[in-house]
Amino acid sequence: MKAHDGMYIDGAWRPAAGQDVIEVVNPADEQVIGTVPAGTAADIDAAVRAARAALPGWAATPPAERAARLTALRDVLDARRDEIATTVTAELGAPLKFSQAVHAAVPIAVAGSYAELAGTYAFEEKVGNSTVYHEPIGVVGAITPWNYPLHQIVAKAAPALAAGCTIVVKPAENTPLVAQLFAEAVHEAGLPAGVFNLVTGLGPVAGQALAEHPGVDLVSFTGSTAVGRRIASVAGAAVKKVALELGGKSANVVLPGADLAKAVNVGVANVMSNSGQTCSAWTRMLVHRDRYDEAVELAAQAAAKYGERIGPVVSARQQERVLGYIEKGVAEGARMVAGGPEAPREKGYFVSPTVFADVGPDMTIAQEEIFGPVLSILRYEDEEDALRIANGTVYGLAGAVWAADDAQAVAFARRMDTGQVDINGGRFNPLAPFGGYKQSGVGRELGAHGLTEYLQTKSLQF
């Protein structure tokens, strides 16, 4: 798609307040594919004012009508799924098949789920002698990441709109083109002016202005834990609600008796998916000492198959960061059994699929989020040791447990300090609540739990 040179505010594309632009680079070939405006505090203010003005009318719109508008939005996105996939591939570098299967298909499904929820959710209920109303929280400021650029916009905008909120989105500067495509879809679907607004820009400028704007009632952010702390601090000064989906260092625990080959192959695929740029990736594989060497060999073989199948990481900065972690893993004594710290191609921000064995639980690569195609394999002695290692980070976003039977896996998973666990290869569920424990965030996304984040509660006693 051709990039817009303005902001989508109050139902129209408007010139930016400033003259600065952001170059959008294809990470596979390092070529500039477009530019978008670098938004300022003035652009954010205009967008928030538009959202504020549109709020009373949209909040008063019957849920069935909001559901109809979201259905129309889902249908527009579905009709443009090929354009979505090619746009994400161009600006993120994801292989086209993955963009089609995930970057396009998942947000379309999520949009559809909220179209249905908007028409069925109990916005009013009786509790004893009280009537309880679930009302829109107000204007939402959404700051979204680059790793799943459309999904993260839809995961915030769809429930906010279903709840009756209006919204201003500041997308990641690396992947703004699919965000502009989404704004086009909103317009085509006929949502009222001001209900959805888009301002492109840099985090420290436009993102900061959105988080601290007095006209914003809730700030929803997905990204690093460090930035999440900053946003929580800024929003907290005004006692605003925050929803934070932050980092992860998820454990993939293979218990004795599990199908080791399946657990390892699925685990490696999980880490390499989206070039490792997934906050919920199972980047720590925990294997019992009796089958540890076998698991390491299987993982190295599996990783080798991804050499030509994964795309680049998003930027030169991200490539440098990931390669730096690989070098640190070697320096701290981990044994590299696949990949390495050398860039595998002269052109593009590629990183070799890398697997480390003999990783200690306290090593940097076992504690910090790398956000690249890097897997650490850790040895454990018994289930209590595995649990200690699994819970031994500041994060708690996701995880997996493999066992001889589901009951054993569930018993272990219930003791894990994490928000979502896949049991013996359980499939992704777009209706299940997604979010983390500890420093992985506050609040939940997706499904009815995600809708609740955008509501506030009022009770009337009779």
LOMI-679281 format. One line per field, with one value per residue (C-alpha): residue in one letter; x, y, z. Coordinates in steps of 0.1 Angstrom, whole numbers, plus 5000, padded with zeros to 4 digits. Each point is the difference from the previous one (the first is absolute). Layout:
! LOMI-679281
residu A:...
X X:...
Y Y:...
Z Z:...
//
This chain:
! LOMI-679281
residu M:K:A:H:D:G:M:Y:I:D:G:A:W:R:P:A:A:G:Q:D:V:I:E:V:V:N:P:A:D:E:Q:V:I:G:T:V:P:A:G:T:A:A:D:I:D:A:A:V:R:A:A:R:A:A:L:P:G:W:A:A:T:P:P:A:E:R:A:A:R:L:T:A:L:R:D:V:L:D:A:R:R:D:E:I:A:T:T:V:T:A:E:L:G:A:P:L:K:F:S:Q:A:V:H:A:A:V:P:I:A:V:A:G:S:Y:A:E:L:A:G:T:Y:A:F:E:E:K:V:G:N:S:T:V:Y:H:E:P:I:G:V:V:G:A:I:T:P:W:N:Y:P:L:H:Q:I:V:A:K:A:A:P:A:L:A:A:G:C:T:I:V:V:K:P:A:E:N:T:P:L:V:A:Q:L:F:A:E:A:V:H:E:A:G:L:P:A:G:V:F:N:L:V:T:G:L:G:P:V:A:G:Q:A:L:A:E:H:P:G:V:D:L:V:S:F:T:G:S:T:A:V:G:R:R:I:A:S:V:A:G:A:A:V:K:K:V:A:L:E:L:G:G:K:S:A:N:V:V:L:P:G:A:D:L:A:K:A:V:N:V:G:V:A:N:V:M:S:N:S:G:Q:T:C:S:A:W:T:R:M:L:V:H:R:D:R:Y:D:E:A:V:E:L:A:A:Q:A:A:A:K:Y:G:E:R:I:G:P:V:V:S:A:R:Q:Q:E:R:V:L:G:Y:I:E:K:G:V:A:E:G:A:R:M:V:A:G:G:P:E:A:P:R:E:K:G:Y:F:V:S:P:T:V:F:A:D:V:G:P:D:M:T:I:A:Q:E:E:I:F:G:P:V:L:S:I:L:R:Y:E:D:E:E:D:A:L:R:I:A:N:G:T:V:Y:G:L:A:G:A:V:W:A:A:D:D:A:Q:A:V:A:F:A:R:R:M:D:T:G:Q:V:D:I:N:G:G:R:F:N:P:L:A:P:F:G:G:Y:K:Q:S:G:V:G:R:E:L:G:A:H:G:L:T:E:Y:L:Q:T:K:S:L:Q:F
X 5000:5010:5008:4979:5018:4975:4982:4966:4981:4963:4991:5024:5037:5014:5034:5024:5009:5037:5022:5021:4995:5009:5015:4985:5027:4996:5022:5006:5018:5005:4982:4977:4965:4982:4998:4974:4997:5017:4972:5003:4981:4978:4990:4992:4980:4979:4994:4990:4977:4983:4996:4986:4974:4989:4998:4965:4984:5019:4995:4963:4999:4981:5023:4983:5009:5035:5001:4988:5028:5026:4986:5004:5036:5007:4987:5021:5031:4991:4996:5035:5018:5024:5010:5004:5023:5022:5002:5011:5025:5015:5003:5007:5018:4978:4998:4968:4985:5004:4985:4970:4994:5007:5005:4968:4978:5003:4990:4970:4989:5005:4979:4973:5000:4994:4973:4982:5008:4987:4966:4999:5020:4980:5005:4972:4993:4980:5018:4975:4983:5025:5003:5036:5010:5032:5008:5028:5030:5004:5028:5027:5036:5015:5037:5007:5032:5016:5002:4963:4991:4964:4990:5011:4979:4970:5005:4996:4977:4974:4992:5002:4975:4978:4999:4989:5034:5017:5037:5032:5027:5037:5015:5036:5022:5015:4967:4976:4987:4977:4987:4991:4983:4979:4990:4989:4979:4984:4990:4987:4980:4981:5010:4990:5026:5023:4992:5034:5030:5036:5031:5034:5031:5028:4995:5018:4980:4966:4998:5009:4975:4972:5008:5000:4972:4973:4972:5010:4983:5018:5034:5005:5036:5018:5037:5031:4998:5023:4977:4970:5013:5004:4965:4986:5018:4987:4965:5001:5006:4966:4984:4992:4994:5027:5000:5035:5011:5037:5030:5004:5025:4977:5008:4993:5001:5005:4991:5012:4979:4990:5003:5035:5003:4967:5006:5034:4989:4970:5020:5027:4973:4984:5033:5008:4965:5000:5038:4998:4982:4972:4996:4984:5026:5012:5037:5010:4997:5002:5009:5007:5036:4993:4990:5018:5027:4973:4979:5030:5008:4964:4998:5032:4987:4966:5016:5022:4969:4990:5031:4983:4964:4999:5001:5022:4995:4984:5030:5037:4997:4981:5025:5028:4981:4994:5035:5013:4980:5014:5035:4992:4987:5033:5019:4981:5008:4969:5006:4989:4987:4983:5003:5024:5008:5009:4974:4991:4995:5017:4967:4970:4998:5002:5010:5008:4976:5021:4998:5019:5006:5015:4982:4999:4968:5017:5018:4990:4985:4978:4988:4996:4977:5020:4972:5018:5003:5020:4992:5015:4998:5003:5004:4980:5002:4964:4966:5006:5033:4982:4973:5027:5017:4967:4990:5034:4998:4982:4977:4969:4982:4997:5014:4994:5000:5004:4993:4989:4964:4981:4993:5037:5006:4971:5012:5034:4985:4978:5032:5016:5000:4989:4968:4996:5013:4996:4995:5015:4999:4967:4989:4998:4966:4991:4971:5022:5014:5036:5023:5026:5010:5028:5018:4983:4972:4967:4966:4989:4993:4977:4966:4975:5029:5015:4967:4997:5032:4983:4970:4993:4973:4970:4974:4966:4982:4962
Y 5000:5036:5018:5029:5033:5010:4988:4984:5023:5006:4978:5015:5001:5033:5016:4995:5028:4997:4994:4971:4965:4964:4977:4966:4974:4965:4979:4973:5023:5032:5021:5029:4992:5031:5028:5010:5032:5002:5011:5027:5008:5023:4971:4979:5028:5004:4962:4999:5029:4983:4968:5020:5017:4967:4982:5009:4989:4968:4990:5005:4979:4968:4970:4982:5030:5000:4963:5007:5026:4976:4972:5025:5007:4963:4995:5028:4986:4966:5014:5016:4971:4996:5037:4996:4971:5016:5032:4983:4979:5032:5020:4972:4975:4970:4973:5005:4966:5009:5035:4984:4973:5022:5037:5002:4971:5004:5037:4993:4972:5023:5028:4975:4987:5036:5006:4970:5010:5035:4986:4974:5015:5007:5037:5001:4975:4995:4994:4998:5033:5017:5005:4999:5018:4993:5033:5011:5013:5029:5010:4973:5008:4969:4997:4969:4980:4989:4963:4992:5034:4995:4974:5023:5029:4978:4984:5035:5019:4972:4996:5037:5007:4971:5015:5034:5017:5022:4996:5015:4976:5008:4971:4989:5021:4969:4987:5030:4990:4972:5024:5025:4971:4993:5036:4997:4970:5018:5028:4976:4981:5033:5005:5035:5028:5002:4966:4987:5022:4992:5020:4987:5011:4991:4986:5027:5027:4989:4970:5021:5027:4974:4983:5033:5018:5010:4991:4963:4978:4967:4993:4966:4991:4970:4999:4998:4999:5030:5022:4985:5013:5034:5001:4987:5028:5027:4987:4994:5037:5007:4968:4986:4963:4982:4967:4987:4970:4998:4977:4963:4972:4971:4964:4970:4972:4964:4976:4964:4977:5027:4996:5016:5002:5018:5023:5010:5005:5021:5019:5009:5011:5021:5019:5004:5013:5036:4999:4997:5033:4987:5011:4967:4978:4970:5011:4977:4963:4979:4964:4973:4990:4964:5011:5033:4991:4985:5032:5021:4980:5001:5037:5007:4979:5018:5034:4993:4996:5036:5016:5010:5000:5029:5036:5028:5017:5034:5024:5004:5010:4968:4979:5015:4994:4963:4993:5017:4976:4970:5013:5004:4964:4987:5023:4987:4964:4987:4975:5011:4970:5018:5035:5026:5037:5006:5015:4973:5024:5031:5017:5002:4998:4963:4979:4963:4977:4994:4974:4999:4970:4999:5032:5009:5014:5032:5007:5031:4981:4981:5031:5028:5003:4997:5004:4980:4964:4988:4970:4991:4964:4994:4968:4992:4973:4994:5017:5023:5011:5005:5022:5020:5007:5007:5026:5014:5031:5034:4991:4978:5004:4965:4965:4964:4967:4966:4968:4964:5010:5033:4997:4999:5030:5020:4993:5015:5029:5010:5007:5021:5038:5008:5012:4975:4964:4976:4964:4973:5023:5017:5024:5038:5011:5036:5000:4991:5028:5009:5018:4995:4997:5020:5024:4986:5024:5011:4991:4976:5001:4979:4986:5012:5007:5024:5018:5004:5020:5029:5001:5016:4990:5019:4986:5015:4988:4997
Z 5000:4995:5032:5011:5008:5027:5031:5001:5024:5004:4970:4975:4990:5012:4996:5028:5023:4993:4970:5013:4985:5009:4974:4998:4991:4987:5023:4974:4976:5020:4974:5009:4990:5012:5024:5026:5020:5034:5022:5027:5032:4978:4979:5031:5014:4969:4999:5037:4996:4971:5020:5030:4978:4984:5034:5011:4967:4997:5037:4995:4969:5007:5003:4971:4977:5013:4992:4964:4995:5013:4977:4970:5011:5002:4965:4986:5016:4986:4965:5003:5017:4971:5002:5037:4996:4973:5021:5031:4980:4986:5032:5025:4978:5009:4973:4980:5010:5036:4994:4983:5027:5031:4994:4978:5012:5037:5003:4976:5023:5031:4984:4993:5036:5013:4974:5016:5036:4995:4993:5028:5029:5032:5003:5026:5028:5032:5032:5029:5003:4977:4963:4989:4968:4981:4983:4976:5019:4975:4976:4996:4990:4984:4994:4979:4991:4968:5004:4993:4986:4989:5027:5028:4986:4996:5034:5015:4976:4995:5038:5006:4972:5011:5035:4987:5004:4975:4993:4988:4988:4998:4980:5001:4978:4983:4987:4994:4966:5011:5026:4973:4981:5031:5002:4963:5010:5029:4976:4974:5027:5008:5036:5012:4997:5031:5013:4987:4995:4989:5007:4987:5018:5024:5035:5020:4982:4988:5024:5030:4990:4997:5034:5019:4982:5025:4975:5000:5026:4994:4985:4984:4991:4986:5000:5022:5038:5002:4979:5018:5033:4986:4986:5033:5018:4976:5001:5037:5007:4987:5015:4966:4995:4981:4981:4995:4979:5005:4997:5005:5005:4998:5010:4979:5026:4987:5028:5002:4979:4975:4962:4999:4962:4997:5030:4986:4964:5010:5025:4974:4975:5027:5006:4963:4991:4989:5002:5038:5003:5022:5036:5009:4983:5020:5000:5029:4995:5032:4996:5026:5003:4989:4965:4998:4975:4977:5002:4991:4970:4988:5005:4981:4971:5000:5002:4970:4978:5006:4986:4967:5013:5024:4992:5013:5033:4997:5000:5001:5036:5008:4981:5020:5033:4992:4988:5032:5021:4980:5007:5037:5001:4987:5024:5030:4992:4982:4972:4966:4980:4971:4985:5012:5004:4963:4978:4974:4971:4987:4993:5024:5038:5003:5030:4998:5020:5031:5027:5033:5022:5035:5009:5037:5014:5010:4967:4982:4971:5024:5018:4975:4970:4968:4974:4974:4987:5031:5021:5034:5012:5037:5020:5031:5026:5010:4997:5030:4984:4966:5018:5017:4967:4981:5026:5005:4978:5005:4971:4999:4966:4985:5000:4991:5017:4984:5020:4995:5007:5002:5038:5008:4978:5015:5035:4992:4980:5029:5020:4973:5006:4965:4983:4972:4996:4971:5010:4978:4970:5006:4972:5002:5010:4991:5025:5030:5022:4991:5025:5026:5036:5017:4977:4969:5004:5014:4986:4973:4963:4977:5006:5026:5025:4974:4996:5038:5000:4982:5023:5034:5024:5014:5024:5007:5032:5001
//
